[in-house]
Amino acid sequence: MTGPTVSGGDYGKDLFEPQHPEESERIDAAALVYDPLTTRRLRALGVGPGSRCLDVGAGTGTVVRWLLDEAGAAEVVALDRDTGGLEGPADPRLRLVTADLRDEGLRLGGFDLIHTRFVLMHLPERRRLISRLAGWLNPGGLLVLADAVELPNVLDTSSAYRRTMDAMWQALRSTIGTDTSSGPAYPHFLREEGLQDVAAELVCPPLVAGGPLARFWSETWNRMRPALEDTGRVDSAVIDEAVSYLASPHAAEVGPGMVMAWGRRP
């Protein structure tokens, strides 16, 4: 990703405002694909009854609900700059915290699990924030970090799909500071924080024409149209072609993957 300037991490302000009528639907389309991967890993790592959990960037609360309903967590703290998407039936085990992870005044206590997905990539201070999250772990506590990783087809530089995807990463970087290049370094960062049992995996869900992940990217591109065109890489016709391609039987791409890294506090 390249860009002339880098913003300070204003996801939800400069782009993807939570109040947009279609934002919850866009987020949930991705959750349909990524939640099973996330919960499978959390279950394999032993997340279960009695845990005190923190979900950073809780969004519409799909992982929060799994922690409460399926994993049997004793308490879940859902942290997000906008917690409007988490409103629902009251649960005494759920605590909503409307705040920015970067707020130095945050005092949330210790946790047995801290999970964050597609959050740190949007925050330029990600390395410092990983230290902060690691410091909130209870002894034996688990920190799970997940972010996007781009896997471009280097033989394709001119298709509408590739040009639009490249424009998106550039626009995200220059507008809100998104950077996916640090994801593969997360295991090293966790080790530097003194965590043990550090490991990672890369998962690349199928990008099926017309499926939920294709809908997520199409909606993302449509919402970003002015920013995409401002990069100079694409115009409206190219974006239209890319969106149509994702809904067509001709779509055949390895879409961006998700790297998950984890470690445990001794």
C-alpha positions as CSV (number, residue, x, y, z in Angstrom):
1,M,0.0,0.0,0.0
2,T,1.2,3.5,-0.8
3,G,-0.1,6.9,-0.1
4,P,1.1,10.5,0.1
5,T,0.0,11.0,3.7
6,V,-1.1,8.9,6.6
7,S,-4.0,9.8,8.9
8,G,-4.2,9.2,12.6
9,G,-6.6,6.3,12.6
10,D,-10.1,7.8,12.1
11,Y,-12.1,4.7,11.1
12,G,-15.7,5.4,11.7
13,K,-15.2,9.2,11.3
14,D,-13.7,9.8,7.9
15,L,-15.0,6.5,6.5
16,F,-17.6,3.9,7.5
17,E,-19.6,6.0,10.0
18,P,-21.5,3.6,12.4
19,Q,-24.7,5.6,11.9
20,H,-24.9,4.8,8.2
21,P,-28.0,2.8,7.6
22,E,-26.1,0.0,5.8
23,E,-23.0,-0.2,8.1
24,S,-24.3,-3.0,10.3
25,E,-25.2,-5.0,7.3
26,R,-21.8,-4.5,5.8
27,I,-20.1,-5.6,9.0
28,D,-22.3,-8.6,9.5
29,A,-21.6,-9.8,5.9
30,A,-17.9,-10.1,6.9
31,A,-18.9,-11.7,10.2
32,L,-20.7,-14.5,8.5
33,V,-17.4,-15.5,7.0
34,Y,-14.9,-14.7,9.7
35,D,-16.8,-15.5,12.9
36,P,-16.6,-19.3,12.4
37,L,-12.8,-19.0,11.9
38,T,-12.5,-16.8,15.0
39,T,-14.6,-19.0,17.2
40,R,-13.0,-22.2,16.1
41,R,-9.6,-20.8,17.1
42,L,-10.9,-19.4,20.4
43,R,-12.5,-22.8,21.3
44,A,-9.3,-24.6,20.3
45,L,-7.3,-22.3,22.6
46,G,-9.5,-23.3,25.5
47,V,-11.7,-20.2,25.9
48,G,-14.6,-21.4,28.0
49,P,-16.8,-21.0,31.1
50,G,-15.7,-18.6,33.8
51,S,-13.4,-16.4,31.6
52,R,-13.3,-12.6,31.9
53,C,-13.1,-11.4,28.3
54,L,-12.4,-8.2,26.4
55,D,-13.5,-7.8,22.8
56,V,-11.8,-4.7,21.3
57,G,-13.7,-3.2,18.4
58,A,-16.8,-5.2,19.2
59,G,-18.8,-3.9,16.2
60,T,-22.3,-5.5,16.1
61,G,-21.4,-7.9,18.8
62,T,-21.3,-11.2,17.0
63,V,-18.1,-12.4,18.8
64,V,-19.4,-11.0,22.1
65,R,-22.6,-13.0,21.8
66,W,-20.6,-16.2,21.1
67,L,-18.5,-15.6,24.1
68,L,-21.6,-15.2,26.3
69,D,-23.9,-17.8,24.8
70,E,-21.6,-20.5,23.5
71,A,-18.3,-20.2,25.4
72,G,-20.0,-19.4,28.7
73,A,-17.8,-16.4,29.7
74,A,-18.4,-15.1,33.2
75,E,-18.0,-11.5,31.9
76,V,-17.5,-9.8,28.5
77,V,-16.3,-6.2,28.2
78,A,-17.2,-4.9,24.7
79,L,-15.0,-2.0,23.8
80,D,-15.8,0.2,20.8
81,R,-15.9,3.9,19.9
82,D,-19.6,3.3,19.1
83,T,-21.5,0.7,20.9
84,G,-24.9,1.4,19.4
85,G,-24.7,-1.8,17.4
86,L,-24.5,-3.8,20.6
87,E,-27.8,-2.7,22.1
88,G,-30.2,-5.6,22.8
89,P,-31.6,-7.7,25.7
90,A,-29.8,-6.9,28.9
91,D,-27.2,-9.5,30.1
92,P,-25.6,-8.9,33.5
93,R,-22.4,-10.5,32.2
94,L,-22.0,-7.9,29.4
95,R,-20.4,-4.5,30.0
96,L,-20.4,-2.0,27.2
97,V,-17.5,0.5,27.2
98,T,-17.8,3.3,24.7
99,A,-14.2,4.5,24.3
100,D,-11.2,4.6,22.1
101,L,-8.5,1.9,22.8
102,R,-6.0,4.8,22.6
103,D,-7.6,6.6,25.6
104,E,-4.9,6.7,28.2
105,G,-7.5,7.0,30.9
106,L,-9.0,3.5,30.2
107,R,-8.9,1.3,33.3
108,L,-10.6,-2.0,32.6
109,G,-9.0,-4.5,34.9
110,G,-7.4,-7.8,34.0
111,F,-8.7,-10.4,31.5
112,D,-8.4,-14.1,30.8
113,L,-9.0,-13.4,27.0
114,I,-8.4,-10.3,25.0
115,H,-9.5,-10.5,21.3
116,T,-9.3,-7.9,18.6
117,R,-10.1,-8.4,14.9
118,F,-9.6,-5.9,12.0
119,V,-8.9,-3.1,14.5
120,L,-5.1,-2.6,15.0
121,M,-4.6,-2.4,11.2
122,H,-6.4,0.9,11.3
123,L,-4.4,2.4,14.1
124,P,-0.9,3.7,13.4
125,E,0.1,3.2,17.1
126,R,-0.6,-0.6,16.8
127,R,2.8,-1.7,18.3
128,R,2.3,0.4,21.5
129,L,-1.3,-0.8,21.7
130,I,-0.3,-4.4,21.6
131,S,1.9,-3.7,24.6
132,R,-1.0,-2.1,26.3
133,L,-3.3,-5.1,25.6
134,A,-0.6,-7.6,26.8
135,G,-0.4,-5.6,30.0
136,W,-4.1,-6.2,30.7
137,L,-3.8,-9.9,30.7
138,N,-4.3,-11.9,33.9
139,P,-1.7,-14.7,34.6
140,G,-2.5,-17.4,32.1
141,G,-4.5,-14.9,30.0
142,L,-4.7,-15.2,26.2
143,L,-4.2,-12.3,23.7
144,V,-5.6,-13.0,20.2
145,L,-4.8,-10.5,17.4
146,A,-6.4,-10.7,14.0
147,D,-6.0,-8.5,11.0
148,A,-6.2,-8.5,7.2
149,V,-3.3,-9.6,4.9
150,E,-3.4,-8.9,1.2
151,L,-2.5,-11.7,-1.2
152,P,-2.3,-10.0,-4.6
153,N,-2.1,-11.9,-7.8
154,V,1.2,-10.5,-9.1
155,L,0.3,-11.6,-12.6
156,D,-2.7,-9.3,-12.6
157,T,-2.1,-5.6,-12.4
158,S,-4.8,-4.3,-14.8
159,S,-8.1,-6.0,-14.1
160,A,-10.9,-3.9,-12.6
161,Y,-10.9,-6.1,-9.5
162,R,-7.1,-5.6,-8.9
163,R,-7.1,-1.9,-9.6
164,T,-10.1,-1.3,-7.3
165,M,-8.6,-3.4,-4.5
166,D,-5.3,-1.6,-4.8
167,A,-7.1,1.7,-4.8
168,M,-9.0,0.7,-1.7
169,W,-5.8,0.0,0.3
170,Q,-4.2,3.2,-0.9
171,A,-7.3,5.2,0.0
172,L,-7.6,3.5,3.4
173,R,-4.0,4.3,4.2
174,S,-4.1,7.9,3.1
175,T,-7.5,8.6,4.7
176,I,-7.5,6.7,8.0
177,G,-4.0,5.3,8.3
178,T,-4.8,1.6,7.6
179,D,-1.7,-0.6,7.2
180,T,-1.8,-4.4,6.9
181,S,1.9,-4.8,6.6
182,S,2.5,-5.4,10.3
183,G,0.2,-8.5,10.6
184,P,2.9,-11.1,9.8
185,A,5.0,-9.5,12.6
186,Y,2.4,-10.0,15.3
187,P,4.0,-13.3,16.6
188,H,7.3,-11.4,17.1
189,F,5.5,-8.6,18.9
190,L,3.7,-11.1,21.2
191,R,7.0,-12.8,22.0
192,E,8.6,-9.4,22.8
193,E,5.8,-8.8,25.3
194,G,6.9,-11.9,27.2
195,L,4.0,-14.1,26.1
196,Q,4.4,-17.8,25.8
197,D,2.8,-20.5,23.5
198,V,3.0,-17.9,20.7
199,A,1.6,-19.1,17.3
200,A,-0.2,-17.8,14.3
201,E,-2.2,-18.9,11.3
202,L,-3.3,-17.4,8.0
203,V,-6.8,-18.1,6.8
204,C,-8.0,-17.1,3.4
205,P,-11.8,-17.7,3.1
206,P,-13.2,-18.5,-0.4
207,L,-14.3,-15.4,-2.3
208,V,-17.4,-16.8,-3.8
209,A,-19.3,-14.8,-6.4
210,G,-22.3,-13.2,-4.8
211,G,-21.4,-14.6,-1.4
212,P,-21.2,-12.7,1.9
213,L,-17.5,-11.8,1.5
214,A,-18.1,-10.6,-2.1
215,R,-21.0,-8.5,-0.8
216,F,-18.8,-7.1,1.9
217,W,-16.1,-5.9,-0.6
218,S,-18.8,-4.6,-3.0
219,E,-20.4,-2.6,-0.3
220,T,-17.1,-1.3,0.9
221,W,-16.1,-0.1,-2.5
222,N,-19.4,1.5,-3.1
223,R,-19.2,3.3,0.2
224,M,-15.7,4.5,-0.7
225,R,-16.2,5.6,-4.2
226,P,-15.1,9.2,-3.8
227,A,-11.9,8.2,-2.0
228,L,-11.2,5.4,-4.5
229,E,-11.5,7.9,-7.4
230,D,-9.3,10.4,-5.6
231,T,-6.4,7.9,-5.7
232,G,-6.3,8.3,-9.5
233,R,-6.1,4.5,-9.9
234,V,-9.8,4.0,-10.9
235,D,-12.8,5.9,-12.1
236,S,-16.5,5.2,-11.7
237,A,-16.6,2.8,-14.7
238,V,-13.8,0.7,-13.3
239,I,-15.5,0.4,-9.9
240,D,-18.7,-0.6,-11.5
241,E,-16.9,-3.3,-13.5
242,A,-15.2,-4.6,-10.3
243,V,-18.5,-4.7,-8.4
244,S,-20.3,-6.5,-11.2
245,Y,-17.4,-9.0,-11.4
246,L,-17.8,-10.0,-7.8
247,A,-21.4,-10.9,-8.4
248,S,-20.7,-12.8,-11.7
249,P,-20.0,-16.5,-12.3
250,H,-16.6,-15.4,-13.8
251,A,-15.2,-14.2,-10.4
252,A,-12.1,-16.1,-9.5
253,E,-9.8,-14.5,-7.0
254,V,-7.8,-15.2,-3.8
255,G,-9.2,-12.4,-1.7
256,P,-7.5,-10.8,1.3
257,G,-6.8,-13.2,4.1
258,M,-6.8,-12.9,7.9
259,V,-3.8,-13.5,10.0
260,M,-4.4,-14.6,13.6
261,A,-1.7,-14.5,16.2
262,W,-1.9,-15.5,19.8
263,G,0.1,-15.8,23.0
264,R,-0.4,-16.5,26.7
265,R,0.7,-14.5,29.8
266,P,2.9,-16.8,32.0
